[in-house]
């Protein structure tokens, strides 16, 4: 079931079009990563989804509520972590969460229970008597994540959650997001950190200059952009004469003295056949393995193509 | 994180039954903001000092003034110093509301905490009112405490019987001034991109208010306290207008999207030119496509289509002008109760045509405020007043333009009333002195005023889809169109009639 649905979403600011005709869905319990360079329209998209901005054209529904018709309801159902979350520095964590819980209409007892549980869950309970202004960057980001969760939102929008953090802080926040994912939260993750997207997301949406340029799982994107997987065979003996034998099964992309590379859409059938041919010719095989295909390659390929 | 703690945080699904407006959200926001202000020593210490110490300083000053004036039997001035002190002890802590209000939205934006607030279910009105009340309540409370301390100390020490009406006036004035400062400052805060920019604009609030406080002080020393109620009333009307403008123009989208403040003169100039040339009904379309070739300006179209359409669109402005003309005349008529006109000043029964013509010839020299009796001078004087009204309308939400229309009508009303009181025919006076050129001039001035009022009014209520700046440019373009193609030609005709026909009508009717 789609919890978030954007249909032909367009957002213009004066003469500038930030998002143009974007359509996608986020399903219950799914983590969708929105990838793209700075200024691609990710933050604007998230703001439209969180009913902070109104679409210029198209529409957005969250749990069935149209953001234009029922923005309050939408904002009650979503939790938003912004790219640079400022906290109220003179407040203490419990007080801060109590305020946002109250703004979301939670009663006092629920607010206290949830705040305590979340602070413990995110390892911030020990700092409950400190002012938020005294928190480290990582702690602040986690605190902002806790704030986004205080009203048990159905959907979480995380906008560049690790962008401003050092490696340790980023790791902590990534772990927290991974835990939320395991717990079955529906998450839309905006990032330009490709490793983060690859590790955390079920599906990816690549956006460039306000338009979606590619979508799918990591594997699907690799397939779409880089083609079928490439395998490399390394041989212990010289290649002389053996290439003709494997050509009956595959067409090598290139070769050298140590081996060759080929592409196949059916590795489960092709790879055993290649090995069998090589074995029949008496050539000893050191290894047959897929060439690593990074999401970064997909991304750079796409950005190069659209630019 | 552990799976066990997750069960703890599971809450029932939230029922989306939020009311359209929720005071609970407003008060939640107010409580947080006030608590935050109370934790900021930069706010607490000055407010505390002004609230607790300044009344005693003022009381000491009152003692010194009383003692000094008693030596010269001028105790009446001393007694008027007390309400002035009351006004001052109330105003100083109140001025802090400006500091708090100015950074209400833009401060949060700078600290990156605004988006989280905008992501809560609170609507625009709740956010706006929450910020407004949070900025107002603490300084207002401090003002009331200051006023109370000063009152108690003055009454206690000097056994001075403070009239309840004066106390009520000062409390009302302090509250109304605080509201004006806060509503205006919150408005500024929600339309700027940095605290620095908001602070720079603060002078547009504090200077008029400081000027007003000086006027109030003068009124107190003059002993015309009743006039202070009119100021309270005016301030409350302004409060309502500002709150309405704040809510109407509050735009969470603009707050987040606006990255930098700069005066794009070229854009506004081009927009003005396009609005000026296009038919009125195409304004919204022009707003979006002003970058293209401007539509052609057709004189025939302007008279046949544009001006009638603009008049229909601005019927509320015309109604306000008409109301001001009638109201001004009636107020002027009633003013005779306070201002007595010398009997020989208005004795038309001994009208001397020669003396009348001679008086007209030396008018410009004898009365500096009136132009010489020459059609160029009259035309230029009228045009200058109308343009001044339009310009000042921008800074007064249209009020000054209406006041400039009301003033001559009050004078006419006063003169007519004076004639009626001395059993003279005031209708004959109007027919002779006003009607010949007034039949052209008065509708022309009303027309100009109606469009001048619109320049200020659109700041409170810009058309749908227009920013405040775009709305003002549109109103200016419409004003210039009306001015060039209707007001100026008619003013010229009216001035010619006033110089060459009206005096003859006066002589004919009164001889």
Interface residues (C-beta under 8 A of the other chain):
Chain A: X13 X15 X47 X50 X52 X53 X54 X65 X70 X71 X72 X73 X75 X76 X77 X78 X80 X82 X84 X85 X86 X87 X88 X89 X90 X91 X99 X100 X102 X103 X104 X105 X106 X110 X113 X114 X117 X118 X120 X121 X122 X123 X144 X147 X149 X151 X152 X154 X176 X179 X183
Chain B: X1 X2 X3 X5 X6 X8 X9 X10 X11 X13 X14 X16 X18 X24 X25 X28 X29 X32 X36 X39 X40 X108 X111 X112 X113 X114 X115 X116 X117 X118 X119 X120 X121 X122 X123 X252 X253 X256 X257 X291
